[in-house]
Amino acid sequence: MPNSENHSGGLSKISNSRHYSFSVVVVLFIFSVAAVLPLLFSMMSIHLFRQRNVIMTVDRVAAKLSFEDIHNDYDFVQFSEGLKAMQKPPYIVFYDSSNLDIFLNHICNLEFIPNALSRLVAISFDTNSHMILQEKYPKIPSVVVDLDPIKESLEETYENRRYIIYQLVLLTRTRVCASLALRGINYWAMQQDSLWIENFESMNIEDRYSDQYMLFDTVGNEQATAMITFNFQLPEYKRMHGWICGSTYFVRGNPTTHQFFMQVDAFMRSHQSPDSSIMTYLCGHRNYKCHRLPRWIISSSDYFRGTRETTPVMIQVDSDQKEETKMELFQRANFIFRHDNGTCDRRAVHKLRDAVRLAFPEKLKTLGQNMYAEGLLTRLYYAYKHIFNVDRYNNKVFLTVHYTLI
Ligand SMILES: *[C@@H]1O[C@H](CO)[C@@H](O)[C@H](O)[C@H]1NC(C)=O
């Protein structure tokens, strides 16, 4: 064999290089097929088309009310100056005509909590609700960031219109947050569907965590401390430890938090993700100095699915039934603090602690039921990811939670 190699040295070189170029072609072919296949699949996938359309529409319509438009708006600048002059960080509630009733109800909740109402300020997404609030509560500082022209520019039949508007509202809230942070204002972003059971104001949470830039609420419920019930954290949240809820959060206005919300903005225009998962993801970077508040201070609706041993200071109430309005839900749970004639009901606020404990008895029946049990494959998948340190804390997975909504 070595002999023949010596003799036909030239030939073998030629055939070698032919082999070489052939294998290059094969490898190139395999690579291009591998590269083109996902493209083909994505072109065939209607869902991805829809998703792309949603993301592009959100980006397009959001450009009609840019960060600069909001930041430099005369009324908004005046409003911001007012916030800056406040002695304590304001509680900002964002609302529109669709949840004005819940907001008015919330104001009645705050009315009986010392020093709470004086810190409340309001940002409306339509002129109509703003006018009504001003008329009823002229002392509450308020401003309009009008989204009606953008909503009207999207015809009623536009695919996924509701979801696009939902994203637009959250994106606008993010821009407001970025703007206030740029002006160096410290503030709480809050929601009108939160119940104040105790005096949250007097706790001075923002002073207790003075070295943190942002404080967030989280989803899930409190783990029971007793050994027997150690497994009570809702199973679907086990993989989402520290997942931000995003209904109540504190922001210390500075260049870093401004940059944080500009990042959320950019993310929301290029991904189909809710702001809460994006904030969770970005908070993975320790320089943002995010801190998660314990659930005995602020809890999401998941409180109602737990043992209810400790009543949180504040609970945000989500509605999960489509056929019921939020007001009807609040009625059902005795969370109404406002009479029909517009006066506030002190007794209802005082009885709130009991109301919260007794609310939604149907949810207690599902206690301990493992509705979201994970299969062996899923568990193996997560074990694999954990071992190889791929998205170890599942922060990236959270970014996909809304994919099934469109
Ligand atoms: C408003 O309605 C409540 C309950 O019906 C009543 O107790 C209260 O006196 C009314 N207030 C005014 C000012 O009419």
The ligand as an SDF file (V2000), in Angstrom:
LIG
                    3D

 14 14  0  0  0  0  0  0  0  0999 V2000
  -75.5430   57.1450   50.7720 C   0  0  0  0  0  0  0  0  0  0  0  0
  -76.0190   55.8050   50.8250 O   0  0  0  0  0  0  0  0  0  0  0  0
  -75.7890   55.1410   52.0610 C   0  0  0  0  0  0  0  0  0  0  0  0
  -76.2490   53.6980   51.9270 C   0  0  0  0  0  0  0  0  0  0  0  0
  -77.4040   53.6030   51.1900 O   0  0  0  0  0  0  0  0  0  0  0  0
  -76.4340   55.8890   53.1960 C   0  0  0  0  0  0  0  0  0  0  0  0
  -76.1970   55.2240   54.4300 O   0  0  0  0  0  0  0  0  0  0  0  0
  -75.9190   57.3120   53.2550 C   0  0  0  0  0  0  0  0  0  0  0  0
  -76.5790   58.0510   54.2410 O   0  0  0  0  0  0  0  0  0  0  0  0
  -76.0970   57.9960   51.9040 C   0  0  0  0  0  0  0  0  0  0  0  0
  -75.4160   59.2860   51.9630 N   0  0  0  0  0  0  0  0  0  0  0  0
  -75.8980   60.3820   51.3890 C   0  0  0  0  0  0  0  0  0  0  0  0
  -75.0820   61.6120   51.5620 C   0  0  0  0  0  0  0  0  0  0  0  0
  -76.9470   60.3820   50.7860 O   0  0  0  0  0  0  0  0  0  0  0  0
  1  2  1  0
  1 10  1  0
  2  3  1  0
  3  4  1  0
  3  6  1  0
  4  5  1  0
  6  7  1  0
  6  8  1  0
  8  9  1  0
  8 10  1  0
 10 11  1  0
 11 12  1  0
 12 13  1  0
 12 14  2  0
M  END
$$$$
